[in-house]
């Protein structure tokens, strides 16, 4: 049997060059696609309300739609929108109340989708030894909340339903993660706070804290918000975000437990906490007329309480960008123009 001639160094060199060239050809399409995929920096509020955005990120739905969505994890929608204004993010998740407060300062931004609503996200909690049993008992007490937020507006509506005004109570402002300690240390008698910080406070203080029953005062929304120039200059990326969210909501509907697990891991909270809040959420990508009515109502309250500067009501139709969602799901847009 004839022996195979050993390859010369020159032939071996050509062999490796060919292999390298083939590898580069295989990798080239992937690199090209990555280069074409626009980067979108997404400031995500670390709350279960951000669930559809979190699921879309974790399941790769944004990437599947052709964008490279990079999450920036931030506690509180009042901070995510600040990061967006500071140029640290392109899109923020936040409540409509945060939009309202900022609308008195600037008009270069807009909501381009609501992706969840909730009637029970904000809680009214009190120390058991404060003897606060009903919202009416808040009179003369010190209450903690987050200034310029959904929790702040919720507190105002609770007071109105009881025939009370902010002057009938003493309001102290904290960051959301500080409210449990404020309640535990007797710095306040009660707090108005959104989830998951309400449940965190309850777990921390146990029987020393009680949830105050109340009438439904407010439907909170969580929204995608961006500067107008970003929306105008990145229409394809905006549409990709919306399609990714729609896919995420479909996944949430068919795989609730896996969705809850993804959210609890992303926001670094116990699975049981996220699961207990899940039934209160309505996951739907929309832009509805009542969103404008809520913004208008919040603005009138903020003006009456001198929480904002200015005496003219913003036109909230100017703070909604509906064109992209209307192209994708026309029936999801019910705003009158």
N, C-alpha and C positions, 0 to 999 in steps of 0.2 A: 504494500500500500504506500502510495506516494505521500511524503511528508509535506504539510502545508508550509509554504514559505512565510517566514515572519515578516510582518509589515515593517516597512522602513519608517524611521522617525518622521520623514516628510509625509508618508501616507497616513500615519497615525494623526499627524497634525490636521490634515485635511478632513479626516474622519470626525474629529472633535469639532471642527469648524462647521461641518454639515449639521451635526447634532445641535449645536448652539443656534444655528440659523433656523432650524425647524422649531426649536423651543420658542424663539423670538416670534416666529410667525404665529404659533398657537396663542401666545400671550398678547399679541398686538391688539386683537379685537377687544379683549377685556380692558386693556389699558386705555384704548380709544374711547370705550363707553364710559369709563370712569372719568376721563378728561371732559367728556361732553355733559356729564351729570352735574347740574349746578348745585353749589353748596348753599344750604339754607340753615342758618343758626336759629335754633328754636328754644326760647326761654320757657321752660315748663314749670309751672307752679306745682310744688310737691304736695298735692292733695288728690284724693280719689276722684275728684271732679275732672281731673286731666286724663282719666282712664282711656278714652278713645285715642288720644294722642300717644299715650304710652304704649298701648297695644299696637298701634300703627308703627311706632318706632321699633318695638321689640320683635314684631313679626315681619319686618322688612317691607311693609306695604308702601311706604314713601319711596324707598329705593326701587321697588318694582314699578312705580309710576315714573321713574326717571329723575329723581332728585336725591341728593346726599343730605339728609336731614340730620344735623348734629345737635343733640339736646344739651341745654345748659340748665342744670337743676337749681331751682331757687325756691325758697319758702315764701309763699304769698304772692298773689297777683299784683299787689301794689308795688312789689319789687321787680316782678318780671317786666312790667311795662316800663319801669324806670330803666331797666337794662336795655330795653329796646330803644328808648329815647337817647340813651347814652352811646348808642352805636355798638353795643356789645352783643346784640341779637337782632335778627331780622323780623321775627314773629314772636308774639307773646301769647300765653294762655292766661286769661284773667276774667273776672266777673264784670258785668256791665256797670256796676257801681263805680269801679275804678275808672272805667271809660268816662262816666259822668263827671267825676271830680277833675279829671285831666282836661275835659272839654272846655273848662273855664280858663285854662292856661294856654292851650294851643289847639290848632285845628288841622294839623298836618298828619292825622292818623285816622284809621277807620277799622271797624269790625267787618270781616269778610265771611264769617260763619259763626253761628252758635252750634255747639256740638253736644251739649248736655244741659238739662235743667233739673232743678231740685227744689222742693218745698220745705225740706227738713235739714238742709245742710248746716244752717246756723242754729245754735242752741243758746238758751238762757239757763245758766247754771248759778247756783247760790250755795254758800256755806249753810249747812244744816243749823248751826248755832246762831245764824243771823235771823231766824224766824221768818224768812221770806218764803211764803207758801204759794202766793199768786203774783202775777205781774203788778197788781195794785200795791203790793207790799214794797215795791221798789222806791216808793216816795221817801225822800230824805236819805237814801242810801248812796253809797259810793259804788259805781259800776265801772268795770274795766272793759275796754273794747279796742279795736284797731281803727285808728283814725282814717277816714277816707276810704272805707272798705264796705263790702256787703254786710259785714257784721255790724258796722256803725249804722247803716241805714235800717237794718232789721231792728236794732234797739229803738230807733226813733219811731218805727211803726208800732212796736209793742206799747210804747208810752202813749202814742196817740189813741190806740184802741182802749186804753185805760183812762183817757181823759187827762193824761199827764203831759207835761212839757219837759224839755231838757233842763229847764231851770228848777224843776221839782226834784232833780237828782243831781249828784255830783259825778261827772264822767271823767275817768282817767284813761289815758291812752298808753297802750303797750304794743309790742310786737306779738304776733300770735303765739310764738313759742314761749313767751314770758307770762302768759295769763294764768297758767296752772299754778306757777309759783306765787303770783300775786294773790291768788285766792287762798292758797295754803298758808301764806304768811300774814293773812289778815289785812293786806294792803287794800283790798276791795272786799265788798260783801257779796258781789255777784259779777258775772262776766257774760258778755255776748260774744260768742266765738264760733268760728266755722270748724268743720271737721277736717282732719281727724283730731284737732286739738281739744275739742270738747270731750271726746272719749278718752283721750290721754289724761285729761284732768280728772275725769271720773275714776279711772283706774288708779291714778296716783293717790287720790284722797279717799277712795272707797265710800263708806257710809257717811263720811264727813261732808259730802257734797250731794246736792239734789238737783235734778232737772226740773225746772219750773214749767208746768204745762201752760200752753198759750194757744190763742187762735192763730190760724194760718195768716201770717202777716205779709208774706213776701215769697215770690218765686224767683230764685236765683238762677242766673244763666252763667255758663262758662263759654268763652268765645276765643276765636283766633283774631288777633289784632296786629296790624302792621302799619307802617308809615305809608302815606299815599304814594310817595315816589317809588317805594319798593313794589307796591301792588301794581302800579302803572307799568313799571319796567320789567316785571317778572310774571306776566300773566300765565305762562306755561307752568311755572313753579307753583303758583297759587292754585291752579286747576289740579295739579298733581297732588298737592296737599289735601284738597277736598276729596279727590278720588280715594286717596289713602285712608282718610277718615271714614268714608262710606264703607270701605272694605273692613276697617277695624270694627265698626258698629255691627256689621254682619257677623264677624267672628265673635264679638261679645254676646250676641244673641244666641249663637249656636254652641259656644264654649264658655259659659259664665265662670266656671271654677278656674280654668286655665287663665282666663282674663284677670280674675281676681289675684291669682298667684303672681302674674306678671306685674300687676300694679303694686302689690304689697312689697315685692322685691325692689321695684324701681324707686318707690318713695321711702323705703326702709321702715315700714311699719308692719305690725303683726298681721298675718293673713286673716285671723278671726276679726280683727278690727275692720278691715276692708270689706269682708264678707257681710258683716252686720250692717254696713252702710249701703250696700249694693242695691237693695230693693227700693231705696228712695230716689234713685237716678232714672231719668228718662233720656236715653241715648238716641239722638236724632240730629242730623246735620240740616240746619234750617236757617232762615232769616225771616222772622215772623213780625207782624205788625205790633203785637203786644210788647215786643222788645223796645220799640220806640216809645210806647206808652209808659213802660217802666222807667226808661231813662228820663222822660219828661217829668214823671212824678218824683223821682229822686232829685232832679235838678231844682224843682220848686221847693222841696224840703231844704236842700242845702243852701239855697238863697235865703229862705225865711229864717234859717238858723245862723246865718252869716258865717257859714263854713267855707264859702267860696267868695272870691272877689268878682264884682260885676252885678249889674241889675237887669241884664238882658238874657232871656232864655235862649240857649243854643238851639238851632234847628237840627235835631238828631238824624234826620234823613241824610244830612251832609256827613254824618259819622258812620255811615253804613255803605260798604261797597258790595253790591249785589250782582254785578255783571258775571263774574266767574261762576258762582253757584247757579245762576239762572241758565247759563249755557249747559251746565252738567245735569242739573235737576230742576227744571223750571217750576215744578209744583212745590218745591221746598221753599220758594220765595213767595211770601204773602204780603209784602210791604206795599202800601199804596203810594204811588208816585204821581 
